[in-house]
Amino acid sequence: MEQNGAKQPLPSTAADATPTHHAITHSSPASFTPDEHDIKPITGPRRFCIEFYAETKKLWYLAGPIIFMAICQYSLGAVTQLLAGHISTIALAAVAVQISLITGFANGAMAGMGCALETLCGQAFGAGQINMLGIYMQRSWVILNSTAILLMILYIFTAPLLKLIGQKPEIAEAAGTFAIYMIPQLFANAFSFPVAKFLQAQSKVMVMALIAGAVLLFHALLSWFLMLKLGLGLVGAAIALNSSSILIALCQVGYVLSGTCGGAWSGFSWGAFQNLWSFVKLSMASAVMLCLEIWYYTALILFAGYLKNAEIAVDALSIW
């Protein structure tokens, strides 16, 4: 009997219902069939060198710009400390304590929380859910800016806190004043950290390296002009650092909004405010992991403030 031109299965007969004994067969071992994107079998030293060079080239294509970007962003504070040494030992000690202790603490927490975004964006990109990258980034913006509001308390009360733990009053006062000046950088980083992870998940690393290199050059010239040429001292250092950090954030966000990320950025979404608590828990775990790795250097700067000639000791460690 046929229906719609397709043969229907026959009902089972009694003979079919009789259990039968089948011989136990062993499944054949799993086999792997490589495609054109896989490495060809290594048959000798020459083939090994060829494949090693090819894989190393791919690795440095991604890692090279990221390393360059990290060096440039770290050098922003190094340039400021270098020029602060031309002002006075107190200025250098204040900049060193603020950048290494206060900013180091804050950036460690926020960069660690940004690592959660790196995990989620990598998973979404690998699963083909490109549209989720933008939502995850916006969700990270919400969490990191909320964290920045809490960390403002640390910046505002830096001077009393440093005095409470026994730091020299002169260094504590100067570092406390400089920390208050540096509050805008805190919120700039709250935007730039997630954008960096968002672009990195899409292998758009070259643009971040170009932005970081250009901003470093801008920062060096602006710092020299404000701190030494105009003689603004720590005020000039704060203006230069804040301007450079804000410029990085604006350039990165502008690149995302320009439409070059395709389906990864589809505009602002209310989905950024959903499932925040689970995102916070993942972010906190990442923050603790990263902070424990970088705070040891912060402790060295802190302990140097208890030595005799604390200004020289802190200055020496900051240069190291």
C-alpha positions as CSV (number, residue, x, y, z in Angstrom):
1,M,0.0,0.0,0.0
2,E,1.4,3.4,-0.9
3,Q,0.6,6.8,0.5
4,N,1.9,9.9,-1.2
5,G,4.0,7.7,-3.4
6,A,6.1,6.4,-0.4
7,K,6.1,2.7,0.7
8,Q,4.9,2.1,4.2
9,P,6.8,-0.3,6.4
10,L,5.2,-3.7,6.7
11,P,4.0,-4.9,10.1
12,S,6.3,-7.2,11.9
13,T,5.6,-10.9,11.8
14,A,5.9,-13.6,14.4
15,A,9.1,-14.7,12.9
16,D,10.4,-11.2,13.2
17,A,9.5,-11.1,16.8
18,T,11.5,-14.2,17.6
19,P,14.7,-13.1,19.3
20,T,17.8,-13.9,17.4
21,H,21.4,-14.3,18.5
22,H,23.9,-12.0,16.8
23,A,27.6,-12.4,16.8
24,I,29.4,-9.9,19.0
25,T,31.4,-7.6,16.7
26,H,34.1,-5.2,17.8
27,S,33.8,-1.7,16.6
28,S,36.5,-0.5,14.3
29,P,39.0,1.9,15.9
30,A,38.2,5.6,15.5
31,S,40.0,7.1,12.5
32,F,40.9,10.7,11.9
33,T,40.6,12.2,8.4
34,P,42.6,15.5,8.2
35,D,41.3,18.3,6.0
36,E,43.2,21.1,4.2
37,H,43.5,23.2,7.4
38,D,45.2,20.5,9.5
39,I,48.9,20.0,9.8
40,K,50.2,17.4,7.5
41,P,51.9,14.3,9.1
42,I,55.4,15.0,10.4
43,T,57.6,12.7,8.5
44,G,61.0,14.1,9.2
45,P,63.0,17.1,10.6
46,R,62.4,19.1,7.4
47,R,58.7,18.7,7.7
48,F,58.8,19.6,11.4
49,C,60.7,22.8,10.7
50,I,58.2,23.8,8.0
51,E,55.2,23.2,10.2
52,F,56.9,24.8,13.2
53,Y,57.6,28.0,11.2
54,A,54.0,28.1,9.9
55,E,52.5,27.7,13.3
56,T,54.9,30.2,14.9
57,K,54.0,32.7,12.2
58,K,50.3,32.3,13.0
59,L,51.0,32.7,16.8
60,W,53.0,35.9,16.4
61,Y,50.5,37.3,14.1
62,L,48.1,37.4,17.1
63,A,50.5,37.6,20.0
64,G,52.8,40.2,18.6
65,P,50.3,43.1,18.5
66,I,48.9,42.1,21.9
67,I,52.4,42.2,23.4
68,F,53.1,45.5,21.8
69,M,49.8,47.0,23.1
70,A,50.6,45.8,26.6
71,I,54.0,47.3,26.5
72,C,52.7,50.6,25.3
73,Q,49.9,50.8,27.9
74,Y,52.4,49.9,30.7
75,S,54.8,52.5,29.4
76,L,52.2,55.3,30.0
77,G,52.8,55.1,33.7
78,A,56.6,54.5,33.2
79,V,56.9,57.7,31.1
80,T,55.0,59.6,33.8
81,Q,57.3,58.3,36.6
82,L,60.4,59.1,34.5
83,L,59.3,62.7,34.1
84,A,58.2,63.0,37.7
85,G,61.8,62.2,38.7
86,H,62.8,65.5,37.1
87,I,60.4,67.4,39.4
88,S,61.3,66.1,42.9
89,T,61.8,63.0,44.9
90,I,58.5,63.5,46.6
91,A,56.7,63.8,43.2
92,L,58.4,60.6,42.0
93,A,57.5,58.7,45.2
94,A,53.9,60.0,45.1
95,V,53.5,58.9,41.4
96,A,55.1,55.5,42.2
97,V,52.9,54.8,45.2
98,Q,49.7,55.9,43.3
99,I,50.5,54.0,40.1
100,S,51.9,50.9,41.8
101,L,49.7,50.7,44.8
102,I,46.3,52.4,44.1
103,T,46.1,52.1,40.4
104,G,47.7,48.7,40.5
105,F,45.1,47.5,43.0
106,A,42.2,48.9,40.9
107,N,43.5,47.8,37.6
108,G,44.2,44.3,38.9
109,A,40.6,44.0,40.1
110,M,39.1,45.4,36.9
111,A,41.4,43.6,34.5
112,G,40.8,40.4,36.3
113,M,37.0,40.9,36.0
114,G,37.6,41.6,32.3
115,C,39.1,38.1,32.0
116,A,35.6,36.7,32.4
117,L,34.6,38.5,29.2
118,E,37.6,37.0,27.5
119,T,36.3,33.5,28.4
120,L,32.7,34.2,27.3
121,C,33.6,36.0,24.1
122,G,35.9,33.2,23.1
123,Q,33.2,30.6,23.7
124,A,30.6,32.6,21.9
125,F,32.8,33.2,18.9
126,G,33.8,29.6,18.7
127,A,30.1,28.5,18.9
128,G,29.2,30.9,16.1
129,Q,27.0,33.1,18.4
130,I,28.7,36.3,17.1
131,N,25.8,38.5,18.2
132,M,26.4,37.6,21.9
133,L,29.9,39.3,21.8
134,G,28.4,42.8,21.9
135,I,26.0,41.9,24.7
136,Y,28.7,40.4,26.8
137,M,30.9,43.5,26.3
138,Q,28.0,45.8,27.3
139,R,27.4,43.6,30.4
140,S,31.0,43.9,31.3
141,W,30.8,47.7,30.9
142,V,27.9,47.8,33.4
143,I,29.8,45.6,36.0
144,L,33.2,47.4,35.6
145,N,31.7,50.9,35.8
146,S,29.8,49.8,39.0
147,T,33.1,48.5,40.3
148,A,34.8,51.8,39.4
149,I,32.3,53.7,41.5
150,L,33.2,51.5,44.5
151,L,36.9,51.9,43.9
152,M,36.5,55.7,43.9
153,I,36.3,55.4,47.7
154,L,39.9,54.0,47.7
155,Y,41.1,56.9,45.5
156,I,39.4,59.6,47.6
157,F,40.7,58.3,50.9
158,T,44.2,57.3,49.7
159,A,46.0,59.8,51.9
160,P,44.3,58.8,55.2
161,L,44.7,55.1,54.3
162,L,48.4,55.5,53.7
163,K,48.9,57.4,56.9
164,L,46.9,54.7,58.8
165,I,49.2,51.9,57.6
166,G,52.3,54.0,58.6
167,Q,53.5,55.6,55.4
168,K,55.4,58.8,55.5
169,P,53.0,61.8,55.8
170,E,54.7,63.7,53.0
171,I,54.4,60.8,50.6
172,A,50.9,60.0,51.7
173,E,49.6,63.5,51.2
174,A,51.2,63.8,47.7
175,A,50.0,60.4,46.6
176,G,46.5,61.1,48.0
177,T,46.2,64.3,46.0
178,F,47.5,62.6,42.8
179,A,45.1,59.7,43.3
180,I,42.1,62.0,43.4
181,Y,43.3,63.6,40.2
182,M,43.4,60.1,38.6
183,I,39.8,59.2,39.1
184,P,38.8,59.8,35.4
185,Q,41.3,57.1,34.4
186,L,39.4,54.6,36.5
187,F,36.3,55.0,34.4
188,A,38.2,55.1,31.1
189,N,39.7,51.7,31.9
190,A,36.2,50.4,32.8
191,F,35.4,50.9,29.1
192,S,38.7,50.1,27.4
193,F,39.3,46.7,29.2
194,P,36.1,45.1,27.9
195,V,36.6,46.5,24.4
196,A,40.1,45.0,24.3
197,K,38.7,41.5,25.1
198,F,35.9,42.0,22.6
199,L,38.3,42.8,19.8
200,Q,40.8,40.2,20.8
201,A,38.2,37.4,20.6
202,Q,37.7,38.4,16.9
203,S,41.5,38.5,16.3
204,K,41.2,42.3,15.6
205,V,44.5,43.0,17.5
206,M,46.4,45.1,15.0
207,V,44.1,48.1,15.5
208,M,44.6,47.9,19.2
209,A,48.3,47.9,18.7
210,L,48.2,51.0,16.4
211,I,46.0,52.9,18.9
212,A,48.3,52.0,21.8
213,G,51.4,53.1,19.9
214,A,49.9,56.4,18.8
215,V,48.6,57.2,22.2
216,L,52.0,56.4,23.8
217,L,53.7,58.9,21.5
218,F,51.0,61.5,22.3
219,H,51.3,60.8,26.0
220,A,55.1,61.3,26.0
221,L,54.9,64.7,24.2
222,L,51.9,65.9,26.3
223,S,53.6,64.8,29.6
224,W,56.8,66.6,28.7
225,F,54.9,69.8,27.7
226,L,52.7,69.9,30.8
227,M,55.0,68.6,33.5
228,L,58.3,70.2,32.5
229,K,57.7,72.9,30.0
230,L,54.7,74.4,31.8
231,G,55.8,73.3,35.2
232,L,52.5,71.9,36.2
233,G,54.1,69.0,38.1
234,L,51.7,66.3,39.4
235,V,48.7,68.2,38.0
236,G,50.2,68.0,34.5
237,A,51.0,64.3,35.1
238,A,47.4,63.6,36.0
239,I,46.1,65.5,33.0
240,A,48.4,63.6,30.6
241,L,47.6,60.2,32.1
242,N,43.8,60.8,32.1
243,S,43.8,62.2,28.6
244,S,45.8,59.2,27.2
245,S,43.5,56.7,29.0
246,I,40.4,58.4,27.8
247,L,41.8,58.7,24.3
248,I,42.5,54.9,24.2
249,A,38.9,54.2,25.3
250,L,37.4,56.6,22.8
251,C,39.4,55.2,19.9
252,Q,38.5,51.6,20.8
253,V,34.8,52.3,21.3
254,G,34.8,54.4,18.1
255,Y,36.3,51.5,16.2
256,V,33.5,49.2,17.5
257,L,30.7,51.7,16.7
258,S,32.1,52.3,13.2
259,G,30.6,49.0,12.0
260,T,33.8,47.2,11.3
261,C,32.9,44.3,13.7
262,G,30.0,43.1,11.6
263,G,27.5,41.0,13.5
264,A,29.5,41.1,16.7
265,W,28.1,44.6,17.4
266,S,24.4,45.2,16.6
267,G,23.9,48.2,18.9
268,F,23.1,48.8,22.5
269,S,20.8,46.2,24.0
270,W,18.8,45.8,27.3
271,G,20.2,42.2,27.3
272,A,23.3,43.8,28.9
273,F,21.3,44.0,32.2
274,Q,20.3,40.4,32.2
275,N,22.0,37.6,34.1
276,L,24.3,40.1,35.8
277,W,24.8,38.1,38.9
278,S,26.2,35.0,37.2
279,F,28.5,37.3,35.2
280,V,29.6,39.0,38.4
281,K,30.5,35.6,40.0
282,L,32.6,34.6,37.1
283,S,34.2,38.0,37.0
284,M,35.0,37.9,40.7
285,A,36.7,34.5,40.4
286,S,38.9,35.9,37.5
287,A,39.7,39.0,39.4
288,V,41.0,37.1,42.5
289,M,43.1,34.9,40.3
290,L,44.8,37.8,38.5
291,C,45.1,40.1,41.5
292,L,47.1,37.4,43.4
293,E,49.5,37.4,40.5
294,I,50.2,41.1,40.4
295,W,49.8,42.4,43.9
296,Y,53.1,41.0,45.1
297,Y,54.9,44.0,43.4
298,T,52.4,46.3,45.0
299,A,53.4,44.9,48.4
300,L,57.1,45.7,47.7
301,I,56.3,49.4,47.1
302,L,54.2,49.4,50.2
303,F,56.9,47.9,52.4
304,A,59.5,50.3,50.9
305,G,57.6,53.2,52.5
306,Y,58.6,51.8,56.0
307,L,62.3,52.0,55.3
308,K,64.6,54.8,56.3
309,N,64.8,57.4,53.6
310,A,61.5,56.2,52.3
311,E,61.4,58.6,49.4
312,I,64.7,57.2,47.9
313,A,63.6,53.6,48.6
314,V,60.2,54.0,46.9
315,D,61.9,55.9,44.0
316,A,64.4,53.1,43.5
317,L,61.7,50.4,43.5
318,S,59.5,52.4,41.1
319,I,62.4,52.6,38.6
320,W,63.1,48.9,39.0
